[in-house]
Amino acid sequence: MSNNEEYEQTQDDLDNHANQLNDNNDAYWQSRGEEERPDDWEDR
């Protein structure tokens, strides 16, 4: 893929990105090195 080609994101890509920005989602914590959302996530 050259620099001029735009990567077309799938809905799964977009969902994953949104989940990684949502601290109520396991993917958020997994992308930050945790196995899952911690029990005390609201206090962090």
N, CA, C and O atoms as CSV, one atom per row, in Angstrom:
chain,resi,resn,atom,element,x,y,z
A,1,MET,N,N,0.859,-1.180,0.000
A,1,MET,CA,C,0.000,0.000,0.000
A,1,MET,C,C,0.894,1.228,0.000
A,1,MET,O,O,1.775,1.351,0.850
A,2,SER,N,N,0.684,2.112,-0.916
A,2,SER,CA,C,1.487,3.332,-0.984
A,2,SER,C,C,0.921,4.379,-0.025
A,2,SER,O,O,-0.180,4.225,0.504
A,3,ASN,N,N,1.682,5.427,0.183
A,3,ASN,CA,C,1.240,6.503,1.074
A,3,ASN,C,C,0.003,7.210,0.558
A,3,ASN,O,O,-0.729,7.823,1.336
A,4,ASN,N,N,-0.241,7.134,-0.745
A,4,ASN,CA,C,-1.388,7.825,-1.331
A,4,ASN,C,C,-2.674,7.028,-1.209
A,4,ASN,O,O,-3.762,7.579,-1.382
A,5,GLU,N,N,-2.565,5.744,-0.915
A,5,GLU,CA,C,-3.747,4.912,-0.793
A,5,GLU,C,C,-4.331,5.072,0.607
A,5,GLU,O,O,-3.608,5.065,1.603
A,6,GLU,N,N,-5.637,5.214,0.663
A,6,GLU,CA,C,-6.303,5.360,1.947
A,6,GLU,C,C,-6.774,3.993,2.423
A,6,GLU,O,O,-7.352,3.223,1.656
A,7,TYR,N,N,-6.521,3.698,3.696
A,7,TYR,CA,C,-6.973,2.430,4.272
A,7,TYR,C,C,-8.448,2.545,4.591
A,7,TYR,O,O,-8.863,3.451,5.314
A,8,GLU,N,N,-9.236,1.637,4.060
A,8,GLU,CA,C,-10.670,1.650,4.327
A,8,GLU,C,C,-10.952,0.797,5.554
A,8,GLU,O,O,-10.707,-0.410,5.559
A,9,GLN,N,N,-11.469,1.436,6.588
A,9,GLN,CA,C,-11.747,0.723,7.830
A,9,GLN,C,C,-13.073,-0.007,7.737
A,9,GLN,O,O,-14.048,0.498,7.181
A,10,THR,N,N,-13.085,-1.208,8.295
A,10,THR,CA,C,-14.324,-1.974,8.361
A,10,THR,C,C,-15.099,-1.547,9.606
A,10,THR,O,O,-14.573,-0.831,10.457
A,11,GLN,N,N,-16.326,-1.982,9.702
A,11,GLN,CA,C,-17.117,-1.681,10.897
A,11,GLN,C,C,-16.463,-2.291,12.132
A,11,GLN,O,O,-16.506,-1.699,13.210
A,12,ASP,N,N,-15.854,-3.476,11.983
A,12,ASP,CA,C,-15.151,-4.096,13.106
A,12,ASP,C,C,-13.988,-3.225,13.571
A,12,ASP,O,O,-13.757,-3.089,14.772
A,13,ASP,N,N,-13.252,-2.632,12.623
A,13,ASP,CA,C,-12.157,-1.721,12.976
A,13,ASP,C,C,-12.685,-0.523,13.762
A,13,ASP,O,O,-12.108,-0.132,14.777
A,14,LEU,N,N,-13.775,0.047,13.289
A,14,LEU,CA,C,-14.355,1.218,13.939
A,14,LEU,C,C,-14.886,0.875,15.325
A,14,LEU,O,O,-14.719,1.649,16.268
A,15,ASP,N,N,-15.529,-0.292,15.447
A,15,ASP,CA,C,-16.041,-0.736,16.750
A,15,ASP,C,C,-14.905,-0.964,17.732
A,15,ASP,O,O,-15.000,-0.580,18.898
A,16,ASN,N,N,-13.819,-1.594,17.261
A,16,ASN,CA,C,-12.680,-1.858,18.120
A,16,ASN,C,C,-12.069,-0.542,18.606
A,16,ASN,O,O,-11.723,-0.407,19.780
A,17,HIS,N,N,-11.942,0.412,17.707
A,17,HIS,CA,C,-11.384,1.718,18.079
A,17,HIS,C,C,-12.258,2.386,19.145
A,17,HIS,O,O,-11.745,2.911,20.133
A,18,ALA,N,N,-13.555,2.366,18.945
A,18,ALA,CA,C,-14.470,2.966,19.914
A,18,ALA,C,C,-14.387,2.244,21.254
A,18,ALA,O,O,-14.378,2.885,22.305
A,19,ASN,N,N,-14.325,0.924,21.222
A,19,ASN,CA,C,-14.247,0.144,22.458
A,19,ASN,C,C,-12.972,0.453,23.230
A,19,ASN,O,O,-12.984,0.482,24.461
A,20,GLN,N,N,-11.863,0.686,22.513
A,20,GLN,CA,C,-10.595,0.971,23.170
A,20,GLN,C,C,-10.593,2.363,23.811
A,20,GLN,O,O,-9.717,2.662,24.622
A,21,LEU,N,N,-11.543,3.204,23.464
A,21,LEU,CA,C,-11.661,4.529,24.064
A,21,LEU,C,C,-12.728,4.579,25.156
A,21,LEU,O,O,-12.928,5.622,25.780
A,22,ASN,N,N,-13.412,3.464,25.388
A,22,ASN,CA,C,-14.520,3.388,26.340
A,22,ASN,C,C,-14.057,2.643,27.589
A,22,ASN,O,O,-13.865,1.428,27.551
A,23,ASP,N,N,-13.874,3.372,28.707
A,23,ASP,CA,C,-13.339,2.735,29.913
A,23,ASP,C,C,-14.306,1.762,30.570
A,23,ASP,O,O,-13.964,1.133,31.571
A,24,ASN,N,N,-15.502,1.630,30.024
A,24,ASN,CA,C,-16.466,0.646,30.502
A,24,ASN,C,C,-16.358,-0.656,29.705
A,24,ASN,O,O,-17.174,-1.560,29.888
A,25,ASN,N,N,-15.362,-0.760,28.828
A,25,ASN,CA,C,-15.226,-1.909,27.943
A,25,ASN,C,C,-13.911,-2.629,28.207
A,25,ASN,O,O,-12.885,-1.986,28.432
A,26,ASP,N,N,-13.932,-3.964,28.183
A,26,ASP,CA,C,-12.712,-4.748,28.404
A,26,ASP,C,C,-11.611,-4.374,27.419
A,26,ASP,O,O,-10.435,-4.380,27.782
A,27,ALA,N,N,-11.972,-4.046,26.174
A,27,ALA,CA,C,-10.958,-3.710,25.166
A,27,ALA,C,C,-10.153,-2.479,25.580
A,27,ALA,O,O,-8.968,-2.381,25.261
A,28,TYR,N,N,-10.779,-1.547,26.280
A,28,TYR,CA,C,-10.071,-0.365,26.783
A,28,TYR,C,C,-8.947,-0.806,27.703
A,28,TYR,O,O,-7.810,-0.353,27.566
A,29,TRP,N,N,-9.262,-1.684,28.637
A,29,TRP,CA,C,-8.283,-2.124,29.629
A,29,TRP,C,C,-7.255,-3.060,29.014
A,29,TRP,O,O,-6.080,-3.017,29.380
A,30,GLN,N,N,-7.688,-3.911,28.079
A,30,GLN,CA,C,-6.756,-4.822,27.418
A,30,GLN,C,C,-5.737,-4.045,26.596
A,30,GLN,O,O,-4.575,-4.444,26.515
A,31,SER,N,N,-6.154,-2.947,25.988
A,31,SER,CA,C,-5.221,-2.154,25.191
A,31,SER,C,C,-4.231,-1.396,26.079
A,31,SER,O,O,-3.262,-0.815,25.592
A,32,ARG,N,N,-4.490,-1.413,27.385
A,32,ARG,CA,C,-3.604,-0.765,28.354
A,32,ARG,C,C,-2.907,-1.783,29.250
A,32,ARG,O,O,-2.409,-1.440,30.322
A,33,GLY,N,N,-2.876,-3.044,28.801
A,33,GLY,CA,C,-2.096,-4.068,29.479
A,33,GLY,C,C,-2.808,-4.861,30.553
A,33,GLY,O,O,-2.191,-5.707,31.201
A,34,GLU,N,N,-4.077,-4.612,30.757
A,34,GLU,CA,C,-4.848,-5.385,31.740
A,34,GLU,C,C,-5.513,-6.568,31.037
A,34,GLU,O,O,-5.709,-6.548,29.822
A,35,GLU,N,N,-5.854,-7.594,31.810
A,35,GLU,CA,C,-6.550,-8.742,31.213
A,35,GLU,C,C,-8.013,-8.429,30.914
A,35,GLU,O,O,-8.565,-8.900,29.920
A,36,GLU,N,N,-8.635,-7.632,31.780
A,36,GLU,CA,C,-10.029,-7.252,31.619
A,36,GLU,C,C,-10.277,-5.998,32.440
A,36,GLU,O,O,-9.362,-5.484,33.084
A,37,ARG,N,N,-11.498,-5.508,32.422
A,37,ARG,CA,C,-11.828,-4.320,33.214
A,37,ARG,C,C,-11.704,-4.658,34.694
A,37,ARG,O,O,-12.338,-5.604,35.161
A,38,PRO,N,N,-10.903,-3.908,35.437
A,38,PRO,CA,C,-10.758,-4.194,36.864
A,38,PRO,C,C,-12.035,-3.880,37.637
A,38,PRO,O,O,-12.852,-3.062,37.214
A,39,ASP,N,N,-12.186,-4.542,38.767
A,39,ASP,CA,C,-13.387,-4.314,39.586
A,39,ASP,C,C,-13.474,-2.870,40.073
A,39,ASP,O,O,-14.572,-2.338,40.245
A,40,ASP,N,N,-12.334,-2.238,40.294
A,40,ASP,CA,C,-12.323,-0.864,40.799
A,40,ASP,C,C,-12.140,0.168,39.687
A,40,ASP,O,O,-11.619,1.255,39.933
A,41,TRP,N,N,-12.562,-0.163,38.472
A,41,TRP,CA,C,-12.313,0.694,37.306
A,41,TRP,C,C,-12.906,2.083,37.465
A,41,TRP,O,O,-12.357,3.049,36.935
A,42,GLU,N,N,-14.018,2.204,38.187
A,42,GLU,CA,C,-14.646,3.526,38.344
A,42,GLU,C,C,-13.823,4.433,39.254
A,42,GLU,O,O,-13.944,5.656,39.173
A,43,ASP,N,N,-12.999,3.862,40.108
A,43,ASP,CA,C,-12.168,4.641,41.032
A,43,ASP,C,C,-10.834,5.034,40.422
A,43,ASP,O,O,-10.111,5.842,41.006
A,44,ARG,N,N,-10.491,4.489,39.273
A,44,ARG,CA,C,-9.184,4.763,38.673
A,44,ARG,C,C,-9.183,6.063,37.912
A,44,ARG,O,O,-8.160,6.445,37.344
